[in-house]
Amino acid sequence: MKIIRKTIEISGSMTFAKYLLGAITLVLFTGSLYYQIDNEIFIPLNYLGMFEWINTFGFENPAYTWWFLVFVLLMVLLGINTFACTIDRLLKIFSKFRNIKSIKSKIFLLAPHIMHFSFIVLMLGYFSLYAFGINTYNNILRPGISGILPGTEVKMEIKDHRFMIYSGEVNENFKGIHIDAEFDLSFTDNGKEVIKTTGLNSPCFYKGYSIHLADFNPKSARGMTKTVWANLTIRKNAGIPLFIAGVIIFVTGVFLYAASTIESGKDKLKDNRNKE
Amino acid sequence: MSFIKDYFFTVFIVGGGLYTLSAISAAVRFKKIRNILFSAGTAAILFSLLLRIYYYHPLMCLFQEPYIISFFTGIMTVFLFLASRNSGLFVYTGTITLILTLFLIFMPGDIYVSFRQTNSLFAHVYSFFSSFARACYLCAGAIAVRCIIKYREADTLRFSDNSIIANIIIAGYCLHSIGMFSGGLWSYAGWGTPVQWQSHIFLGMAGVWFFYSWFLHVKLSVNNRKPVLTYAALAGGILTFIFSYLPDTGKFNIPGIFQ
């Protein structure tokens, strides 16, 4: 038990966290510079899995990608550090909880650990997003021509579509253009039809898949080409719910942390003004 | 109505001019005139920003963040002065506002027709919060310069000096987190992934976020009077400028009204 406790203490120490955060900062800034030299290597990360990308682009261009590999390693270590630190601190805090009567103080005490916990959730979300799942791009659908939902036998078809024309008078460049579009998609599985609507920035969801409208045509009511098509990005990934949950918990933690800092800052400032 | 496009940059230049006059007033110690000119400059920048947003609505103007940052550093300068009545703070945060505004007048980001995915609440939230956060970091860096000069003269740091820096950075970190995650949600809704590997800007933003995560951990373990926090805030301001401000600006260009 002592050994486990000692291991948690070392791997979850604040000093280790500071070194890791400093190193990650350096690596990201270095990566930003490398990215400006050659970003073509990194764009496939949008549609390839992380391991697939590392095995191909990553290992074939180590002079440009080494920082990314170091970044992944450091993030894994930071995940372990955050997990160990959170467990260690929470055990200590819960043992003191009986002596703290104010619920507000208890919540404020937990604020940094809520952020730490959500950081772990976010990292798991990002990891599963890049390591697992189905990501398919450029699924072009036209009215009357059906497609197949990737990895299934579900038939996918455009049933109806609507385009929103820019209604303002101010911007000359926008006049007549379609600033948004909606496509009603029908999914037919074993004869059972379900209709969902997807649009720009508003994906639809069907049996664990998210269907995003990446592009569409016609782009303008005044344009030469009137052919209607929708370019869909289709994803199935467990990482997204984790990512969204992580975001919500992190933002809650951040607000609590800011509130606790404002409260304790007021008291400290008063004390120190008196001393000064 | 297309005249609006010609006006929003001109109004921004007027704001920069008012800031310059305010700096001259500060140099000759006309404090009231300095304050009035600076406030008028911030109002002009806000007006320019509102025209820009109105012109592009419901889409979002690309590369608008540096303009929002100029506004927020101006607002923070006024706010800090009203809250503390400290001219020292006014001079340093006002100077960074003037530098950023003049920098942007001569190196504006290119304005393209926005892409349709900017028609999203998350995009606007990302732009607003991440700009406010960057303004906080840059102001904290400017105040750190003042503290370092004072520290070298007096060989001691007042608790309240570092405390102001830390509080501004904490506020910036909260805003940055909300902005960054809002950007992630926008990216997911628009393209199906929370990270878009198209531009190096997000690497710079993430680097700055991790830098301030490091700062907050250092703050927990050292006394608030220690100069390490002041130097770290200055380094943070410089890193913010290089990695999350410069990428949104353009090449050197003399504005039309000066030609």
Interface residues (C-beta under 8 A of the other chain):
Chain A: M14 A17 K18 L21 G22 I24 T25 L28 F29 G31 S32 Y35 Q36 N39 F42 I43 P44 L45 N46 Y126 L129 N135 G168 E169 V170 N171 E172 N173 F174 H178 I179 D180 L200 N201 S202 P203 S210 H212 A214 T233 I234 R235 I240 F243 I244 V247 F250 V251 V254 F255 Y257 A258 T261 I262 G265 K268 L269 N272 R273 K275 E276
Chain B: M1 S2 I4 K5 Y54 Y55 Y56 H57 P58 L59 V113 R116 Q117 N119 S120 F122 R158 F159 S160 S163 N167 I170 A171 Y173 C174 S177 I178 F181 G184 L185 W186 Y188 A189 G190 W191 G192 T193 P194 V195 Q196 W197 Q198 S199 H200 L203 G204 A206 G207 F210 F211 S213 W214 H217 V218 L220 S221 N224 L239 F243
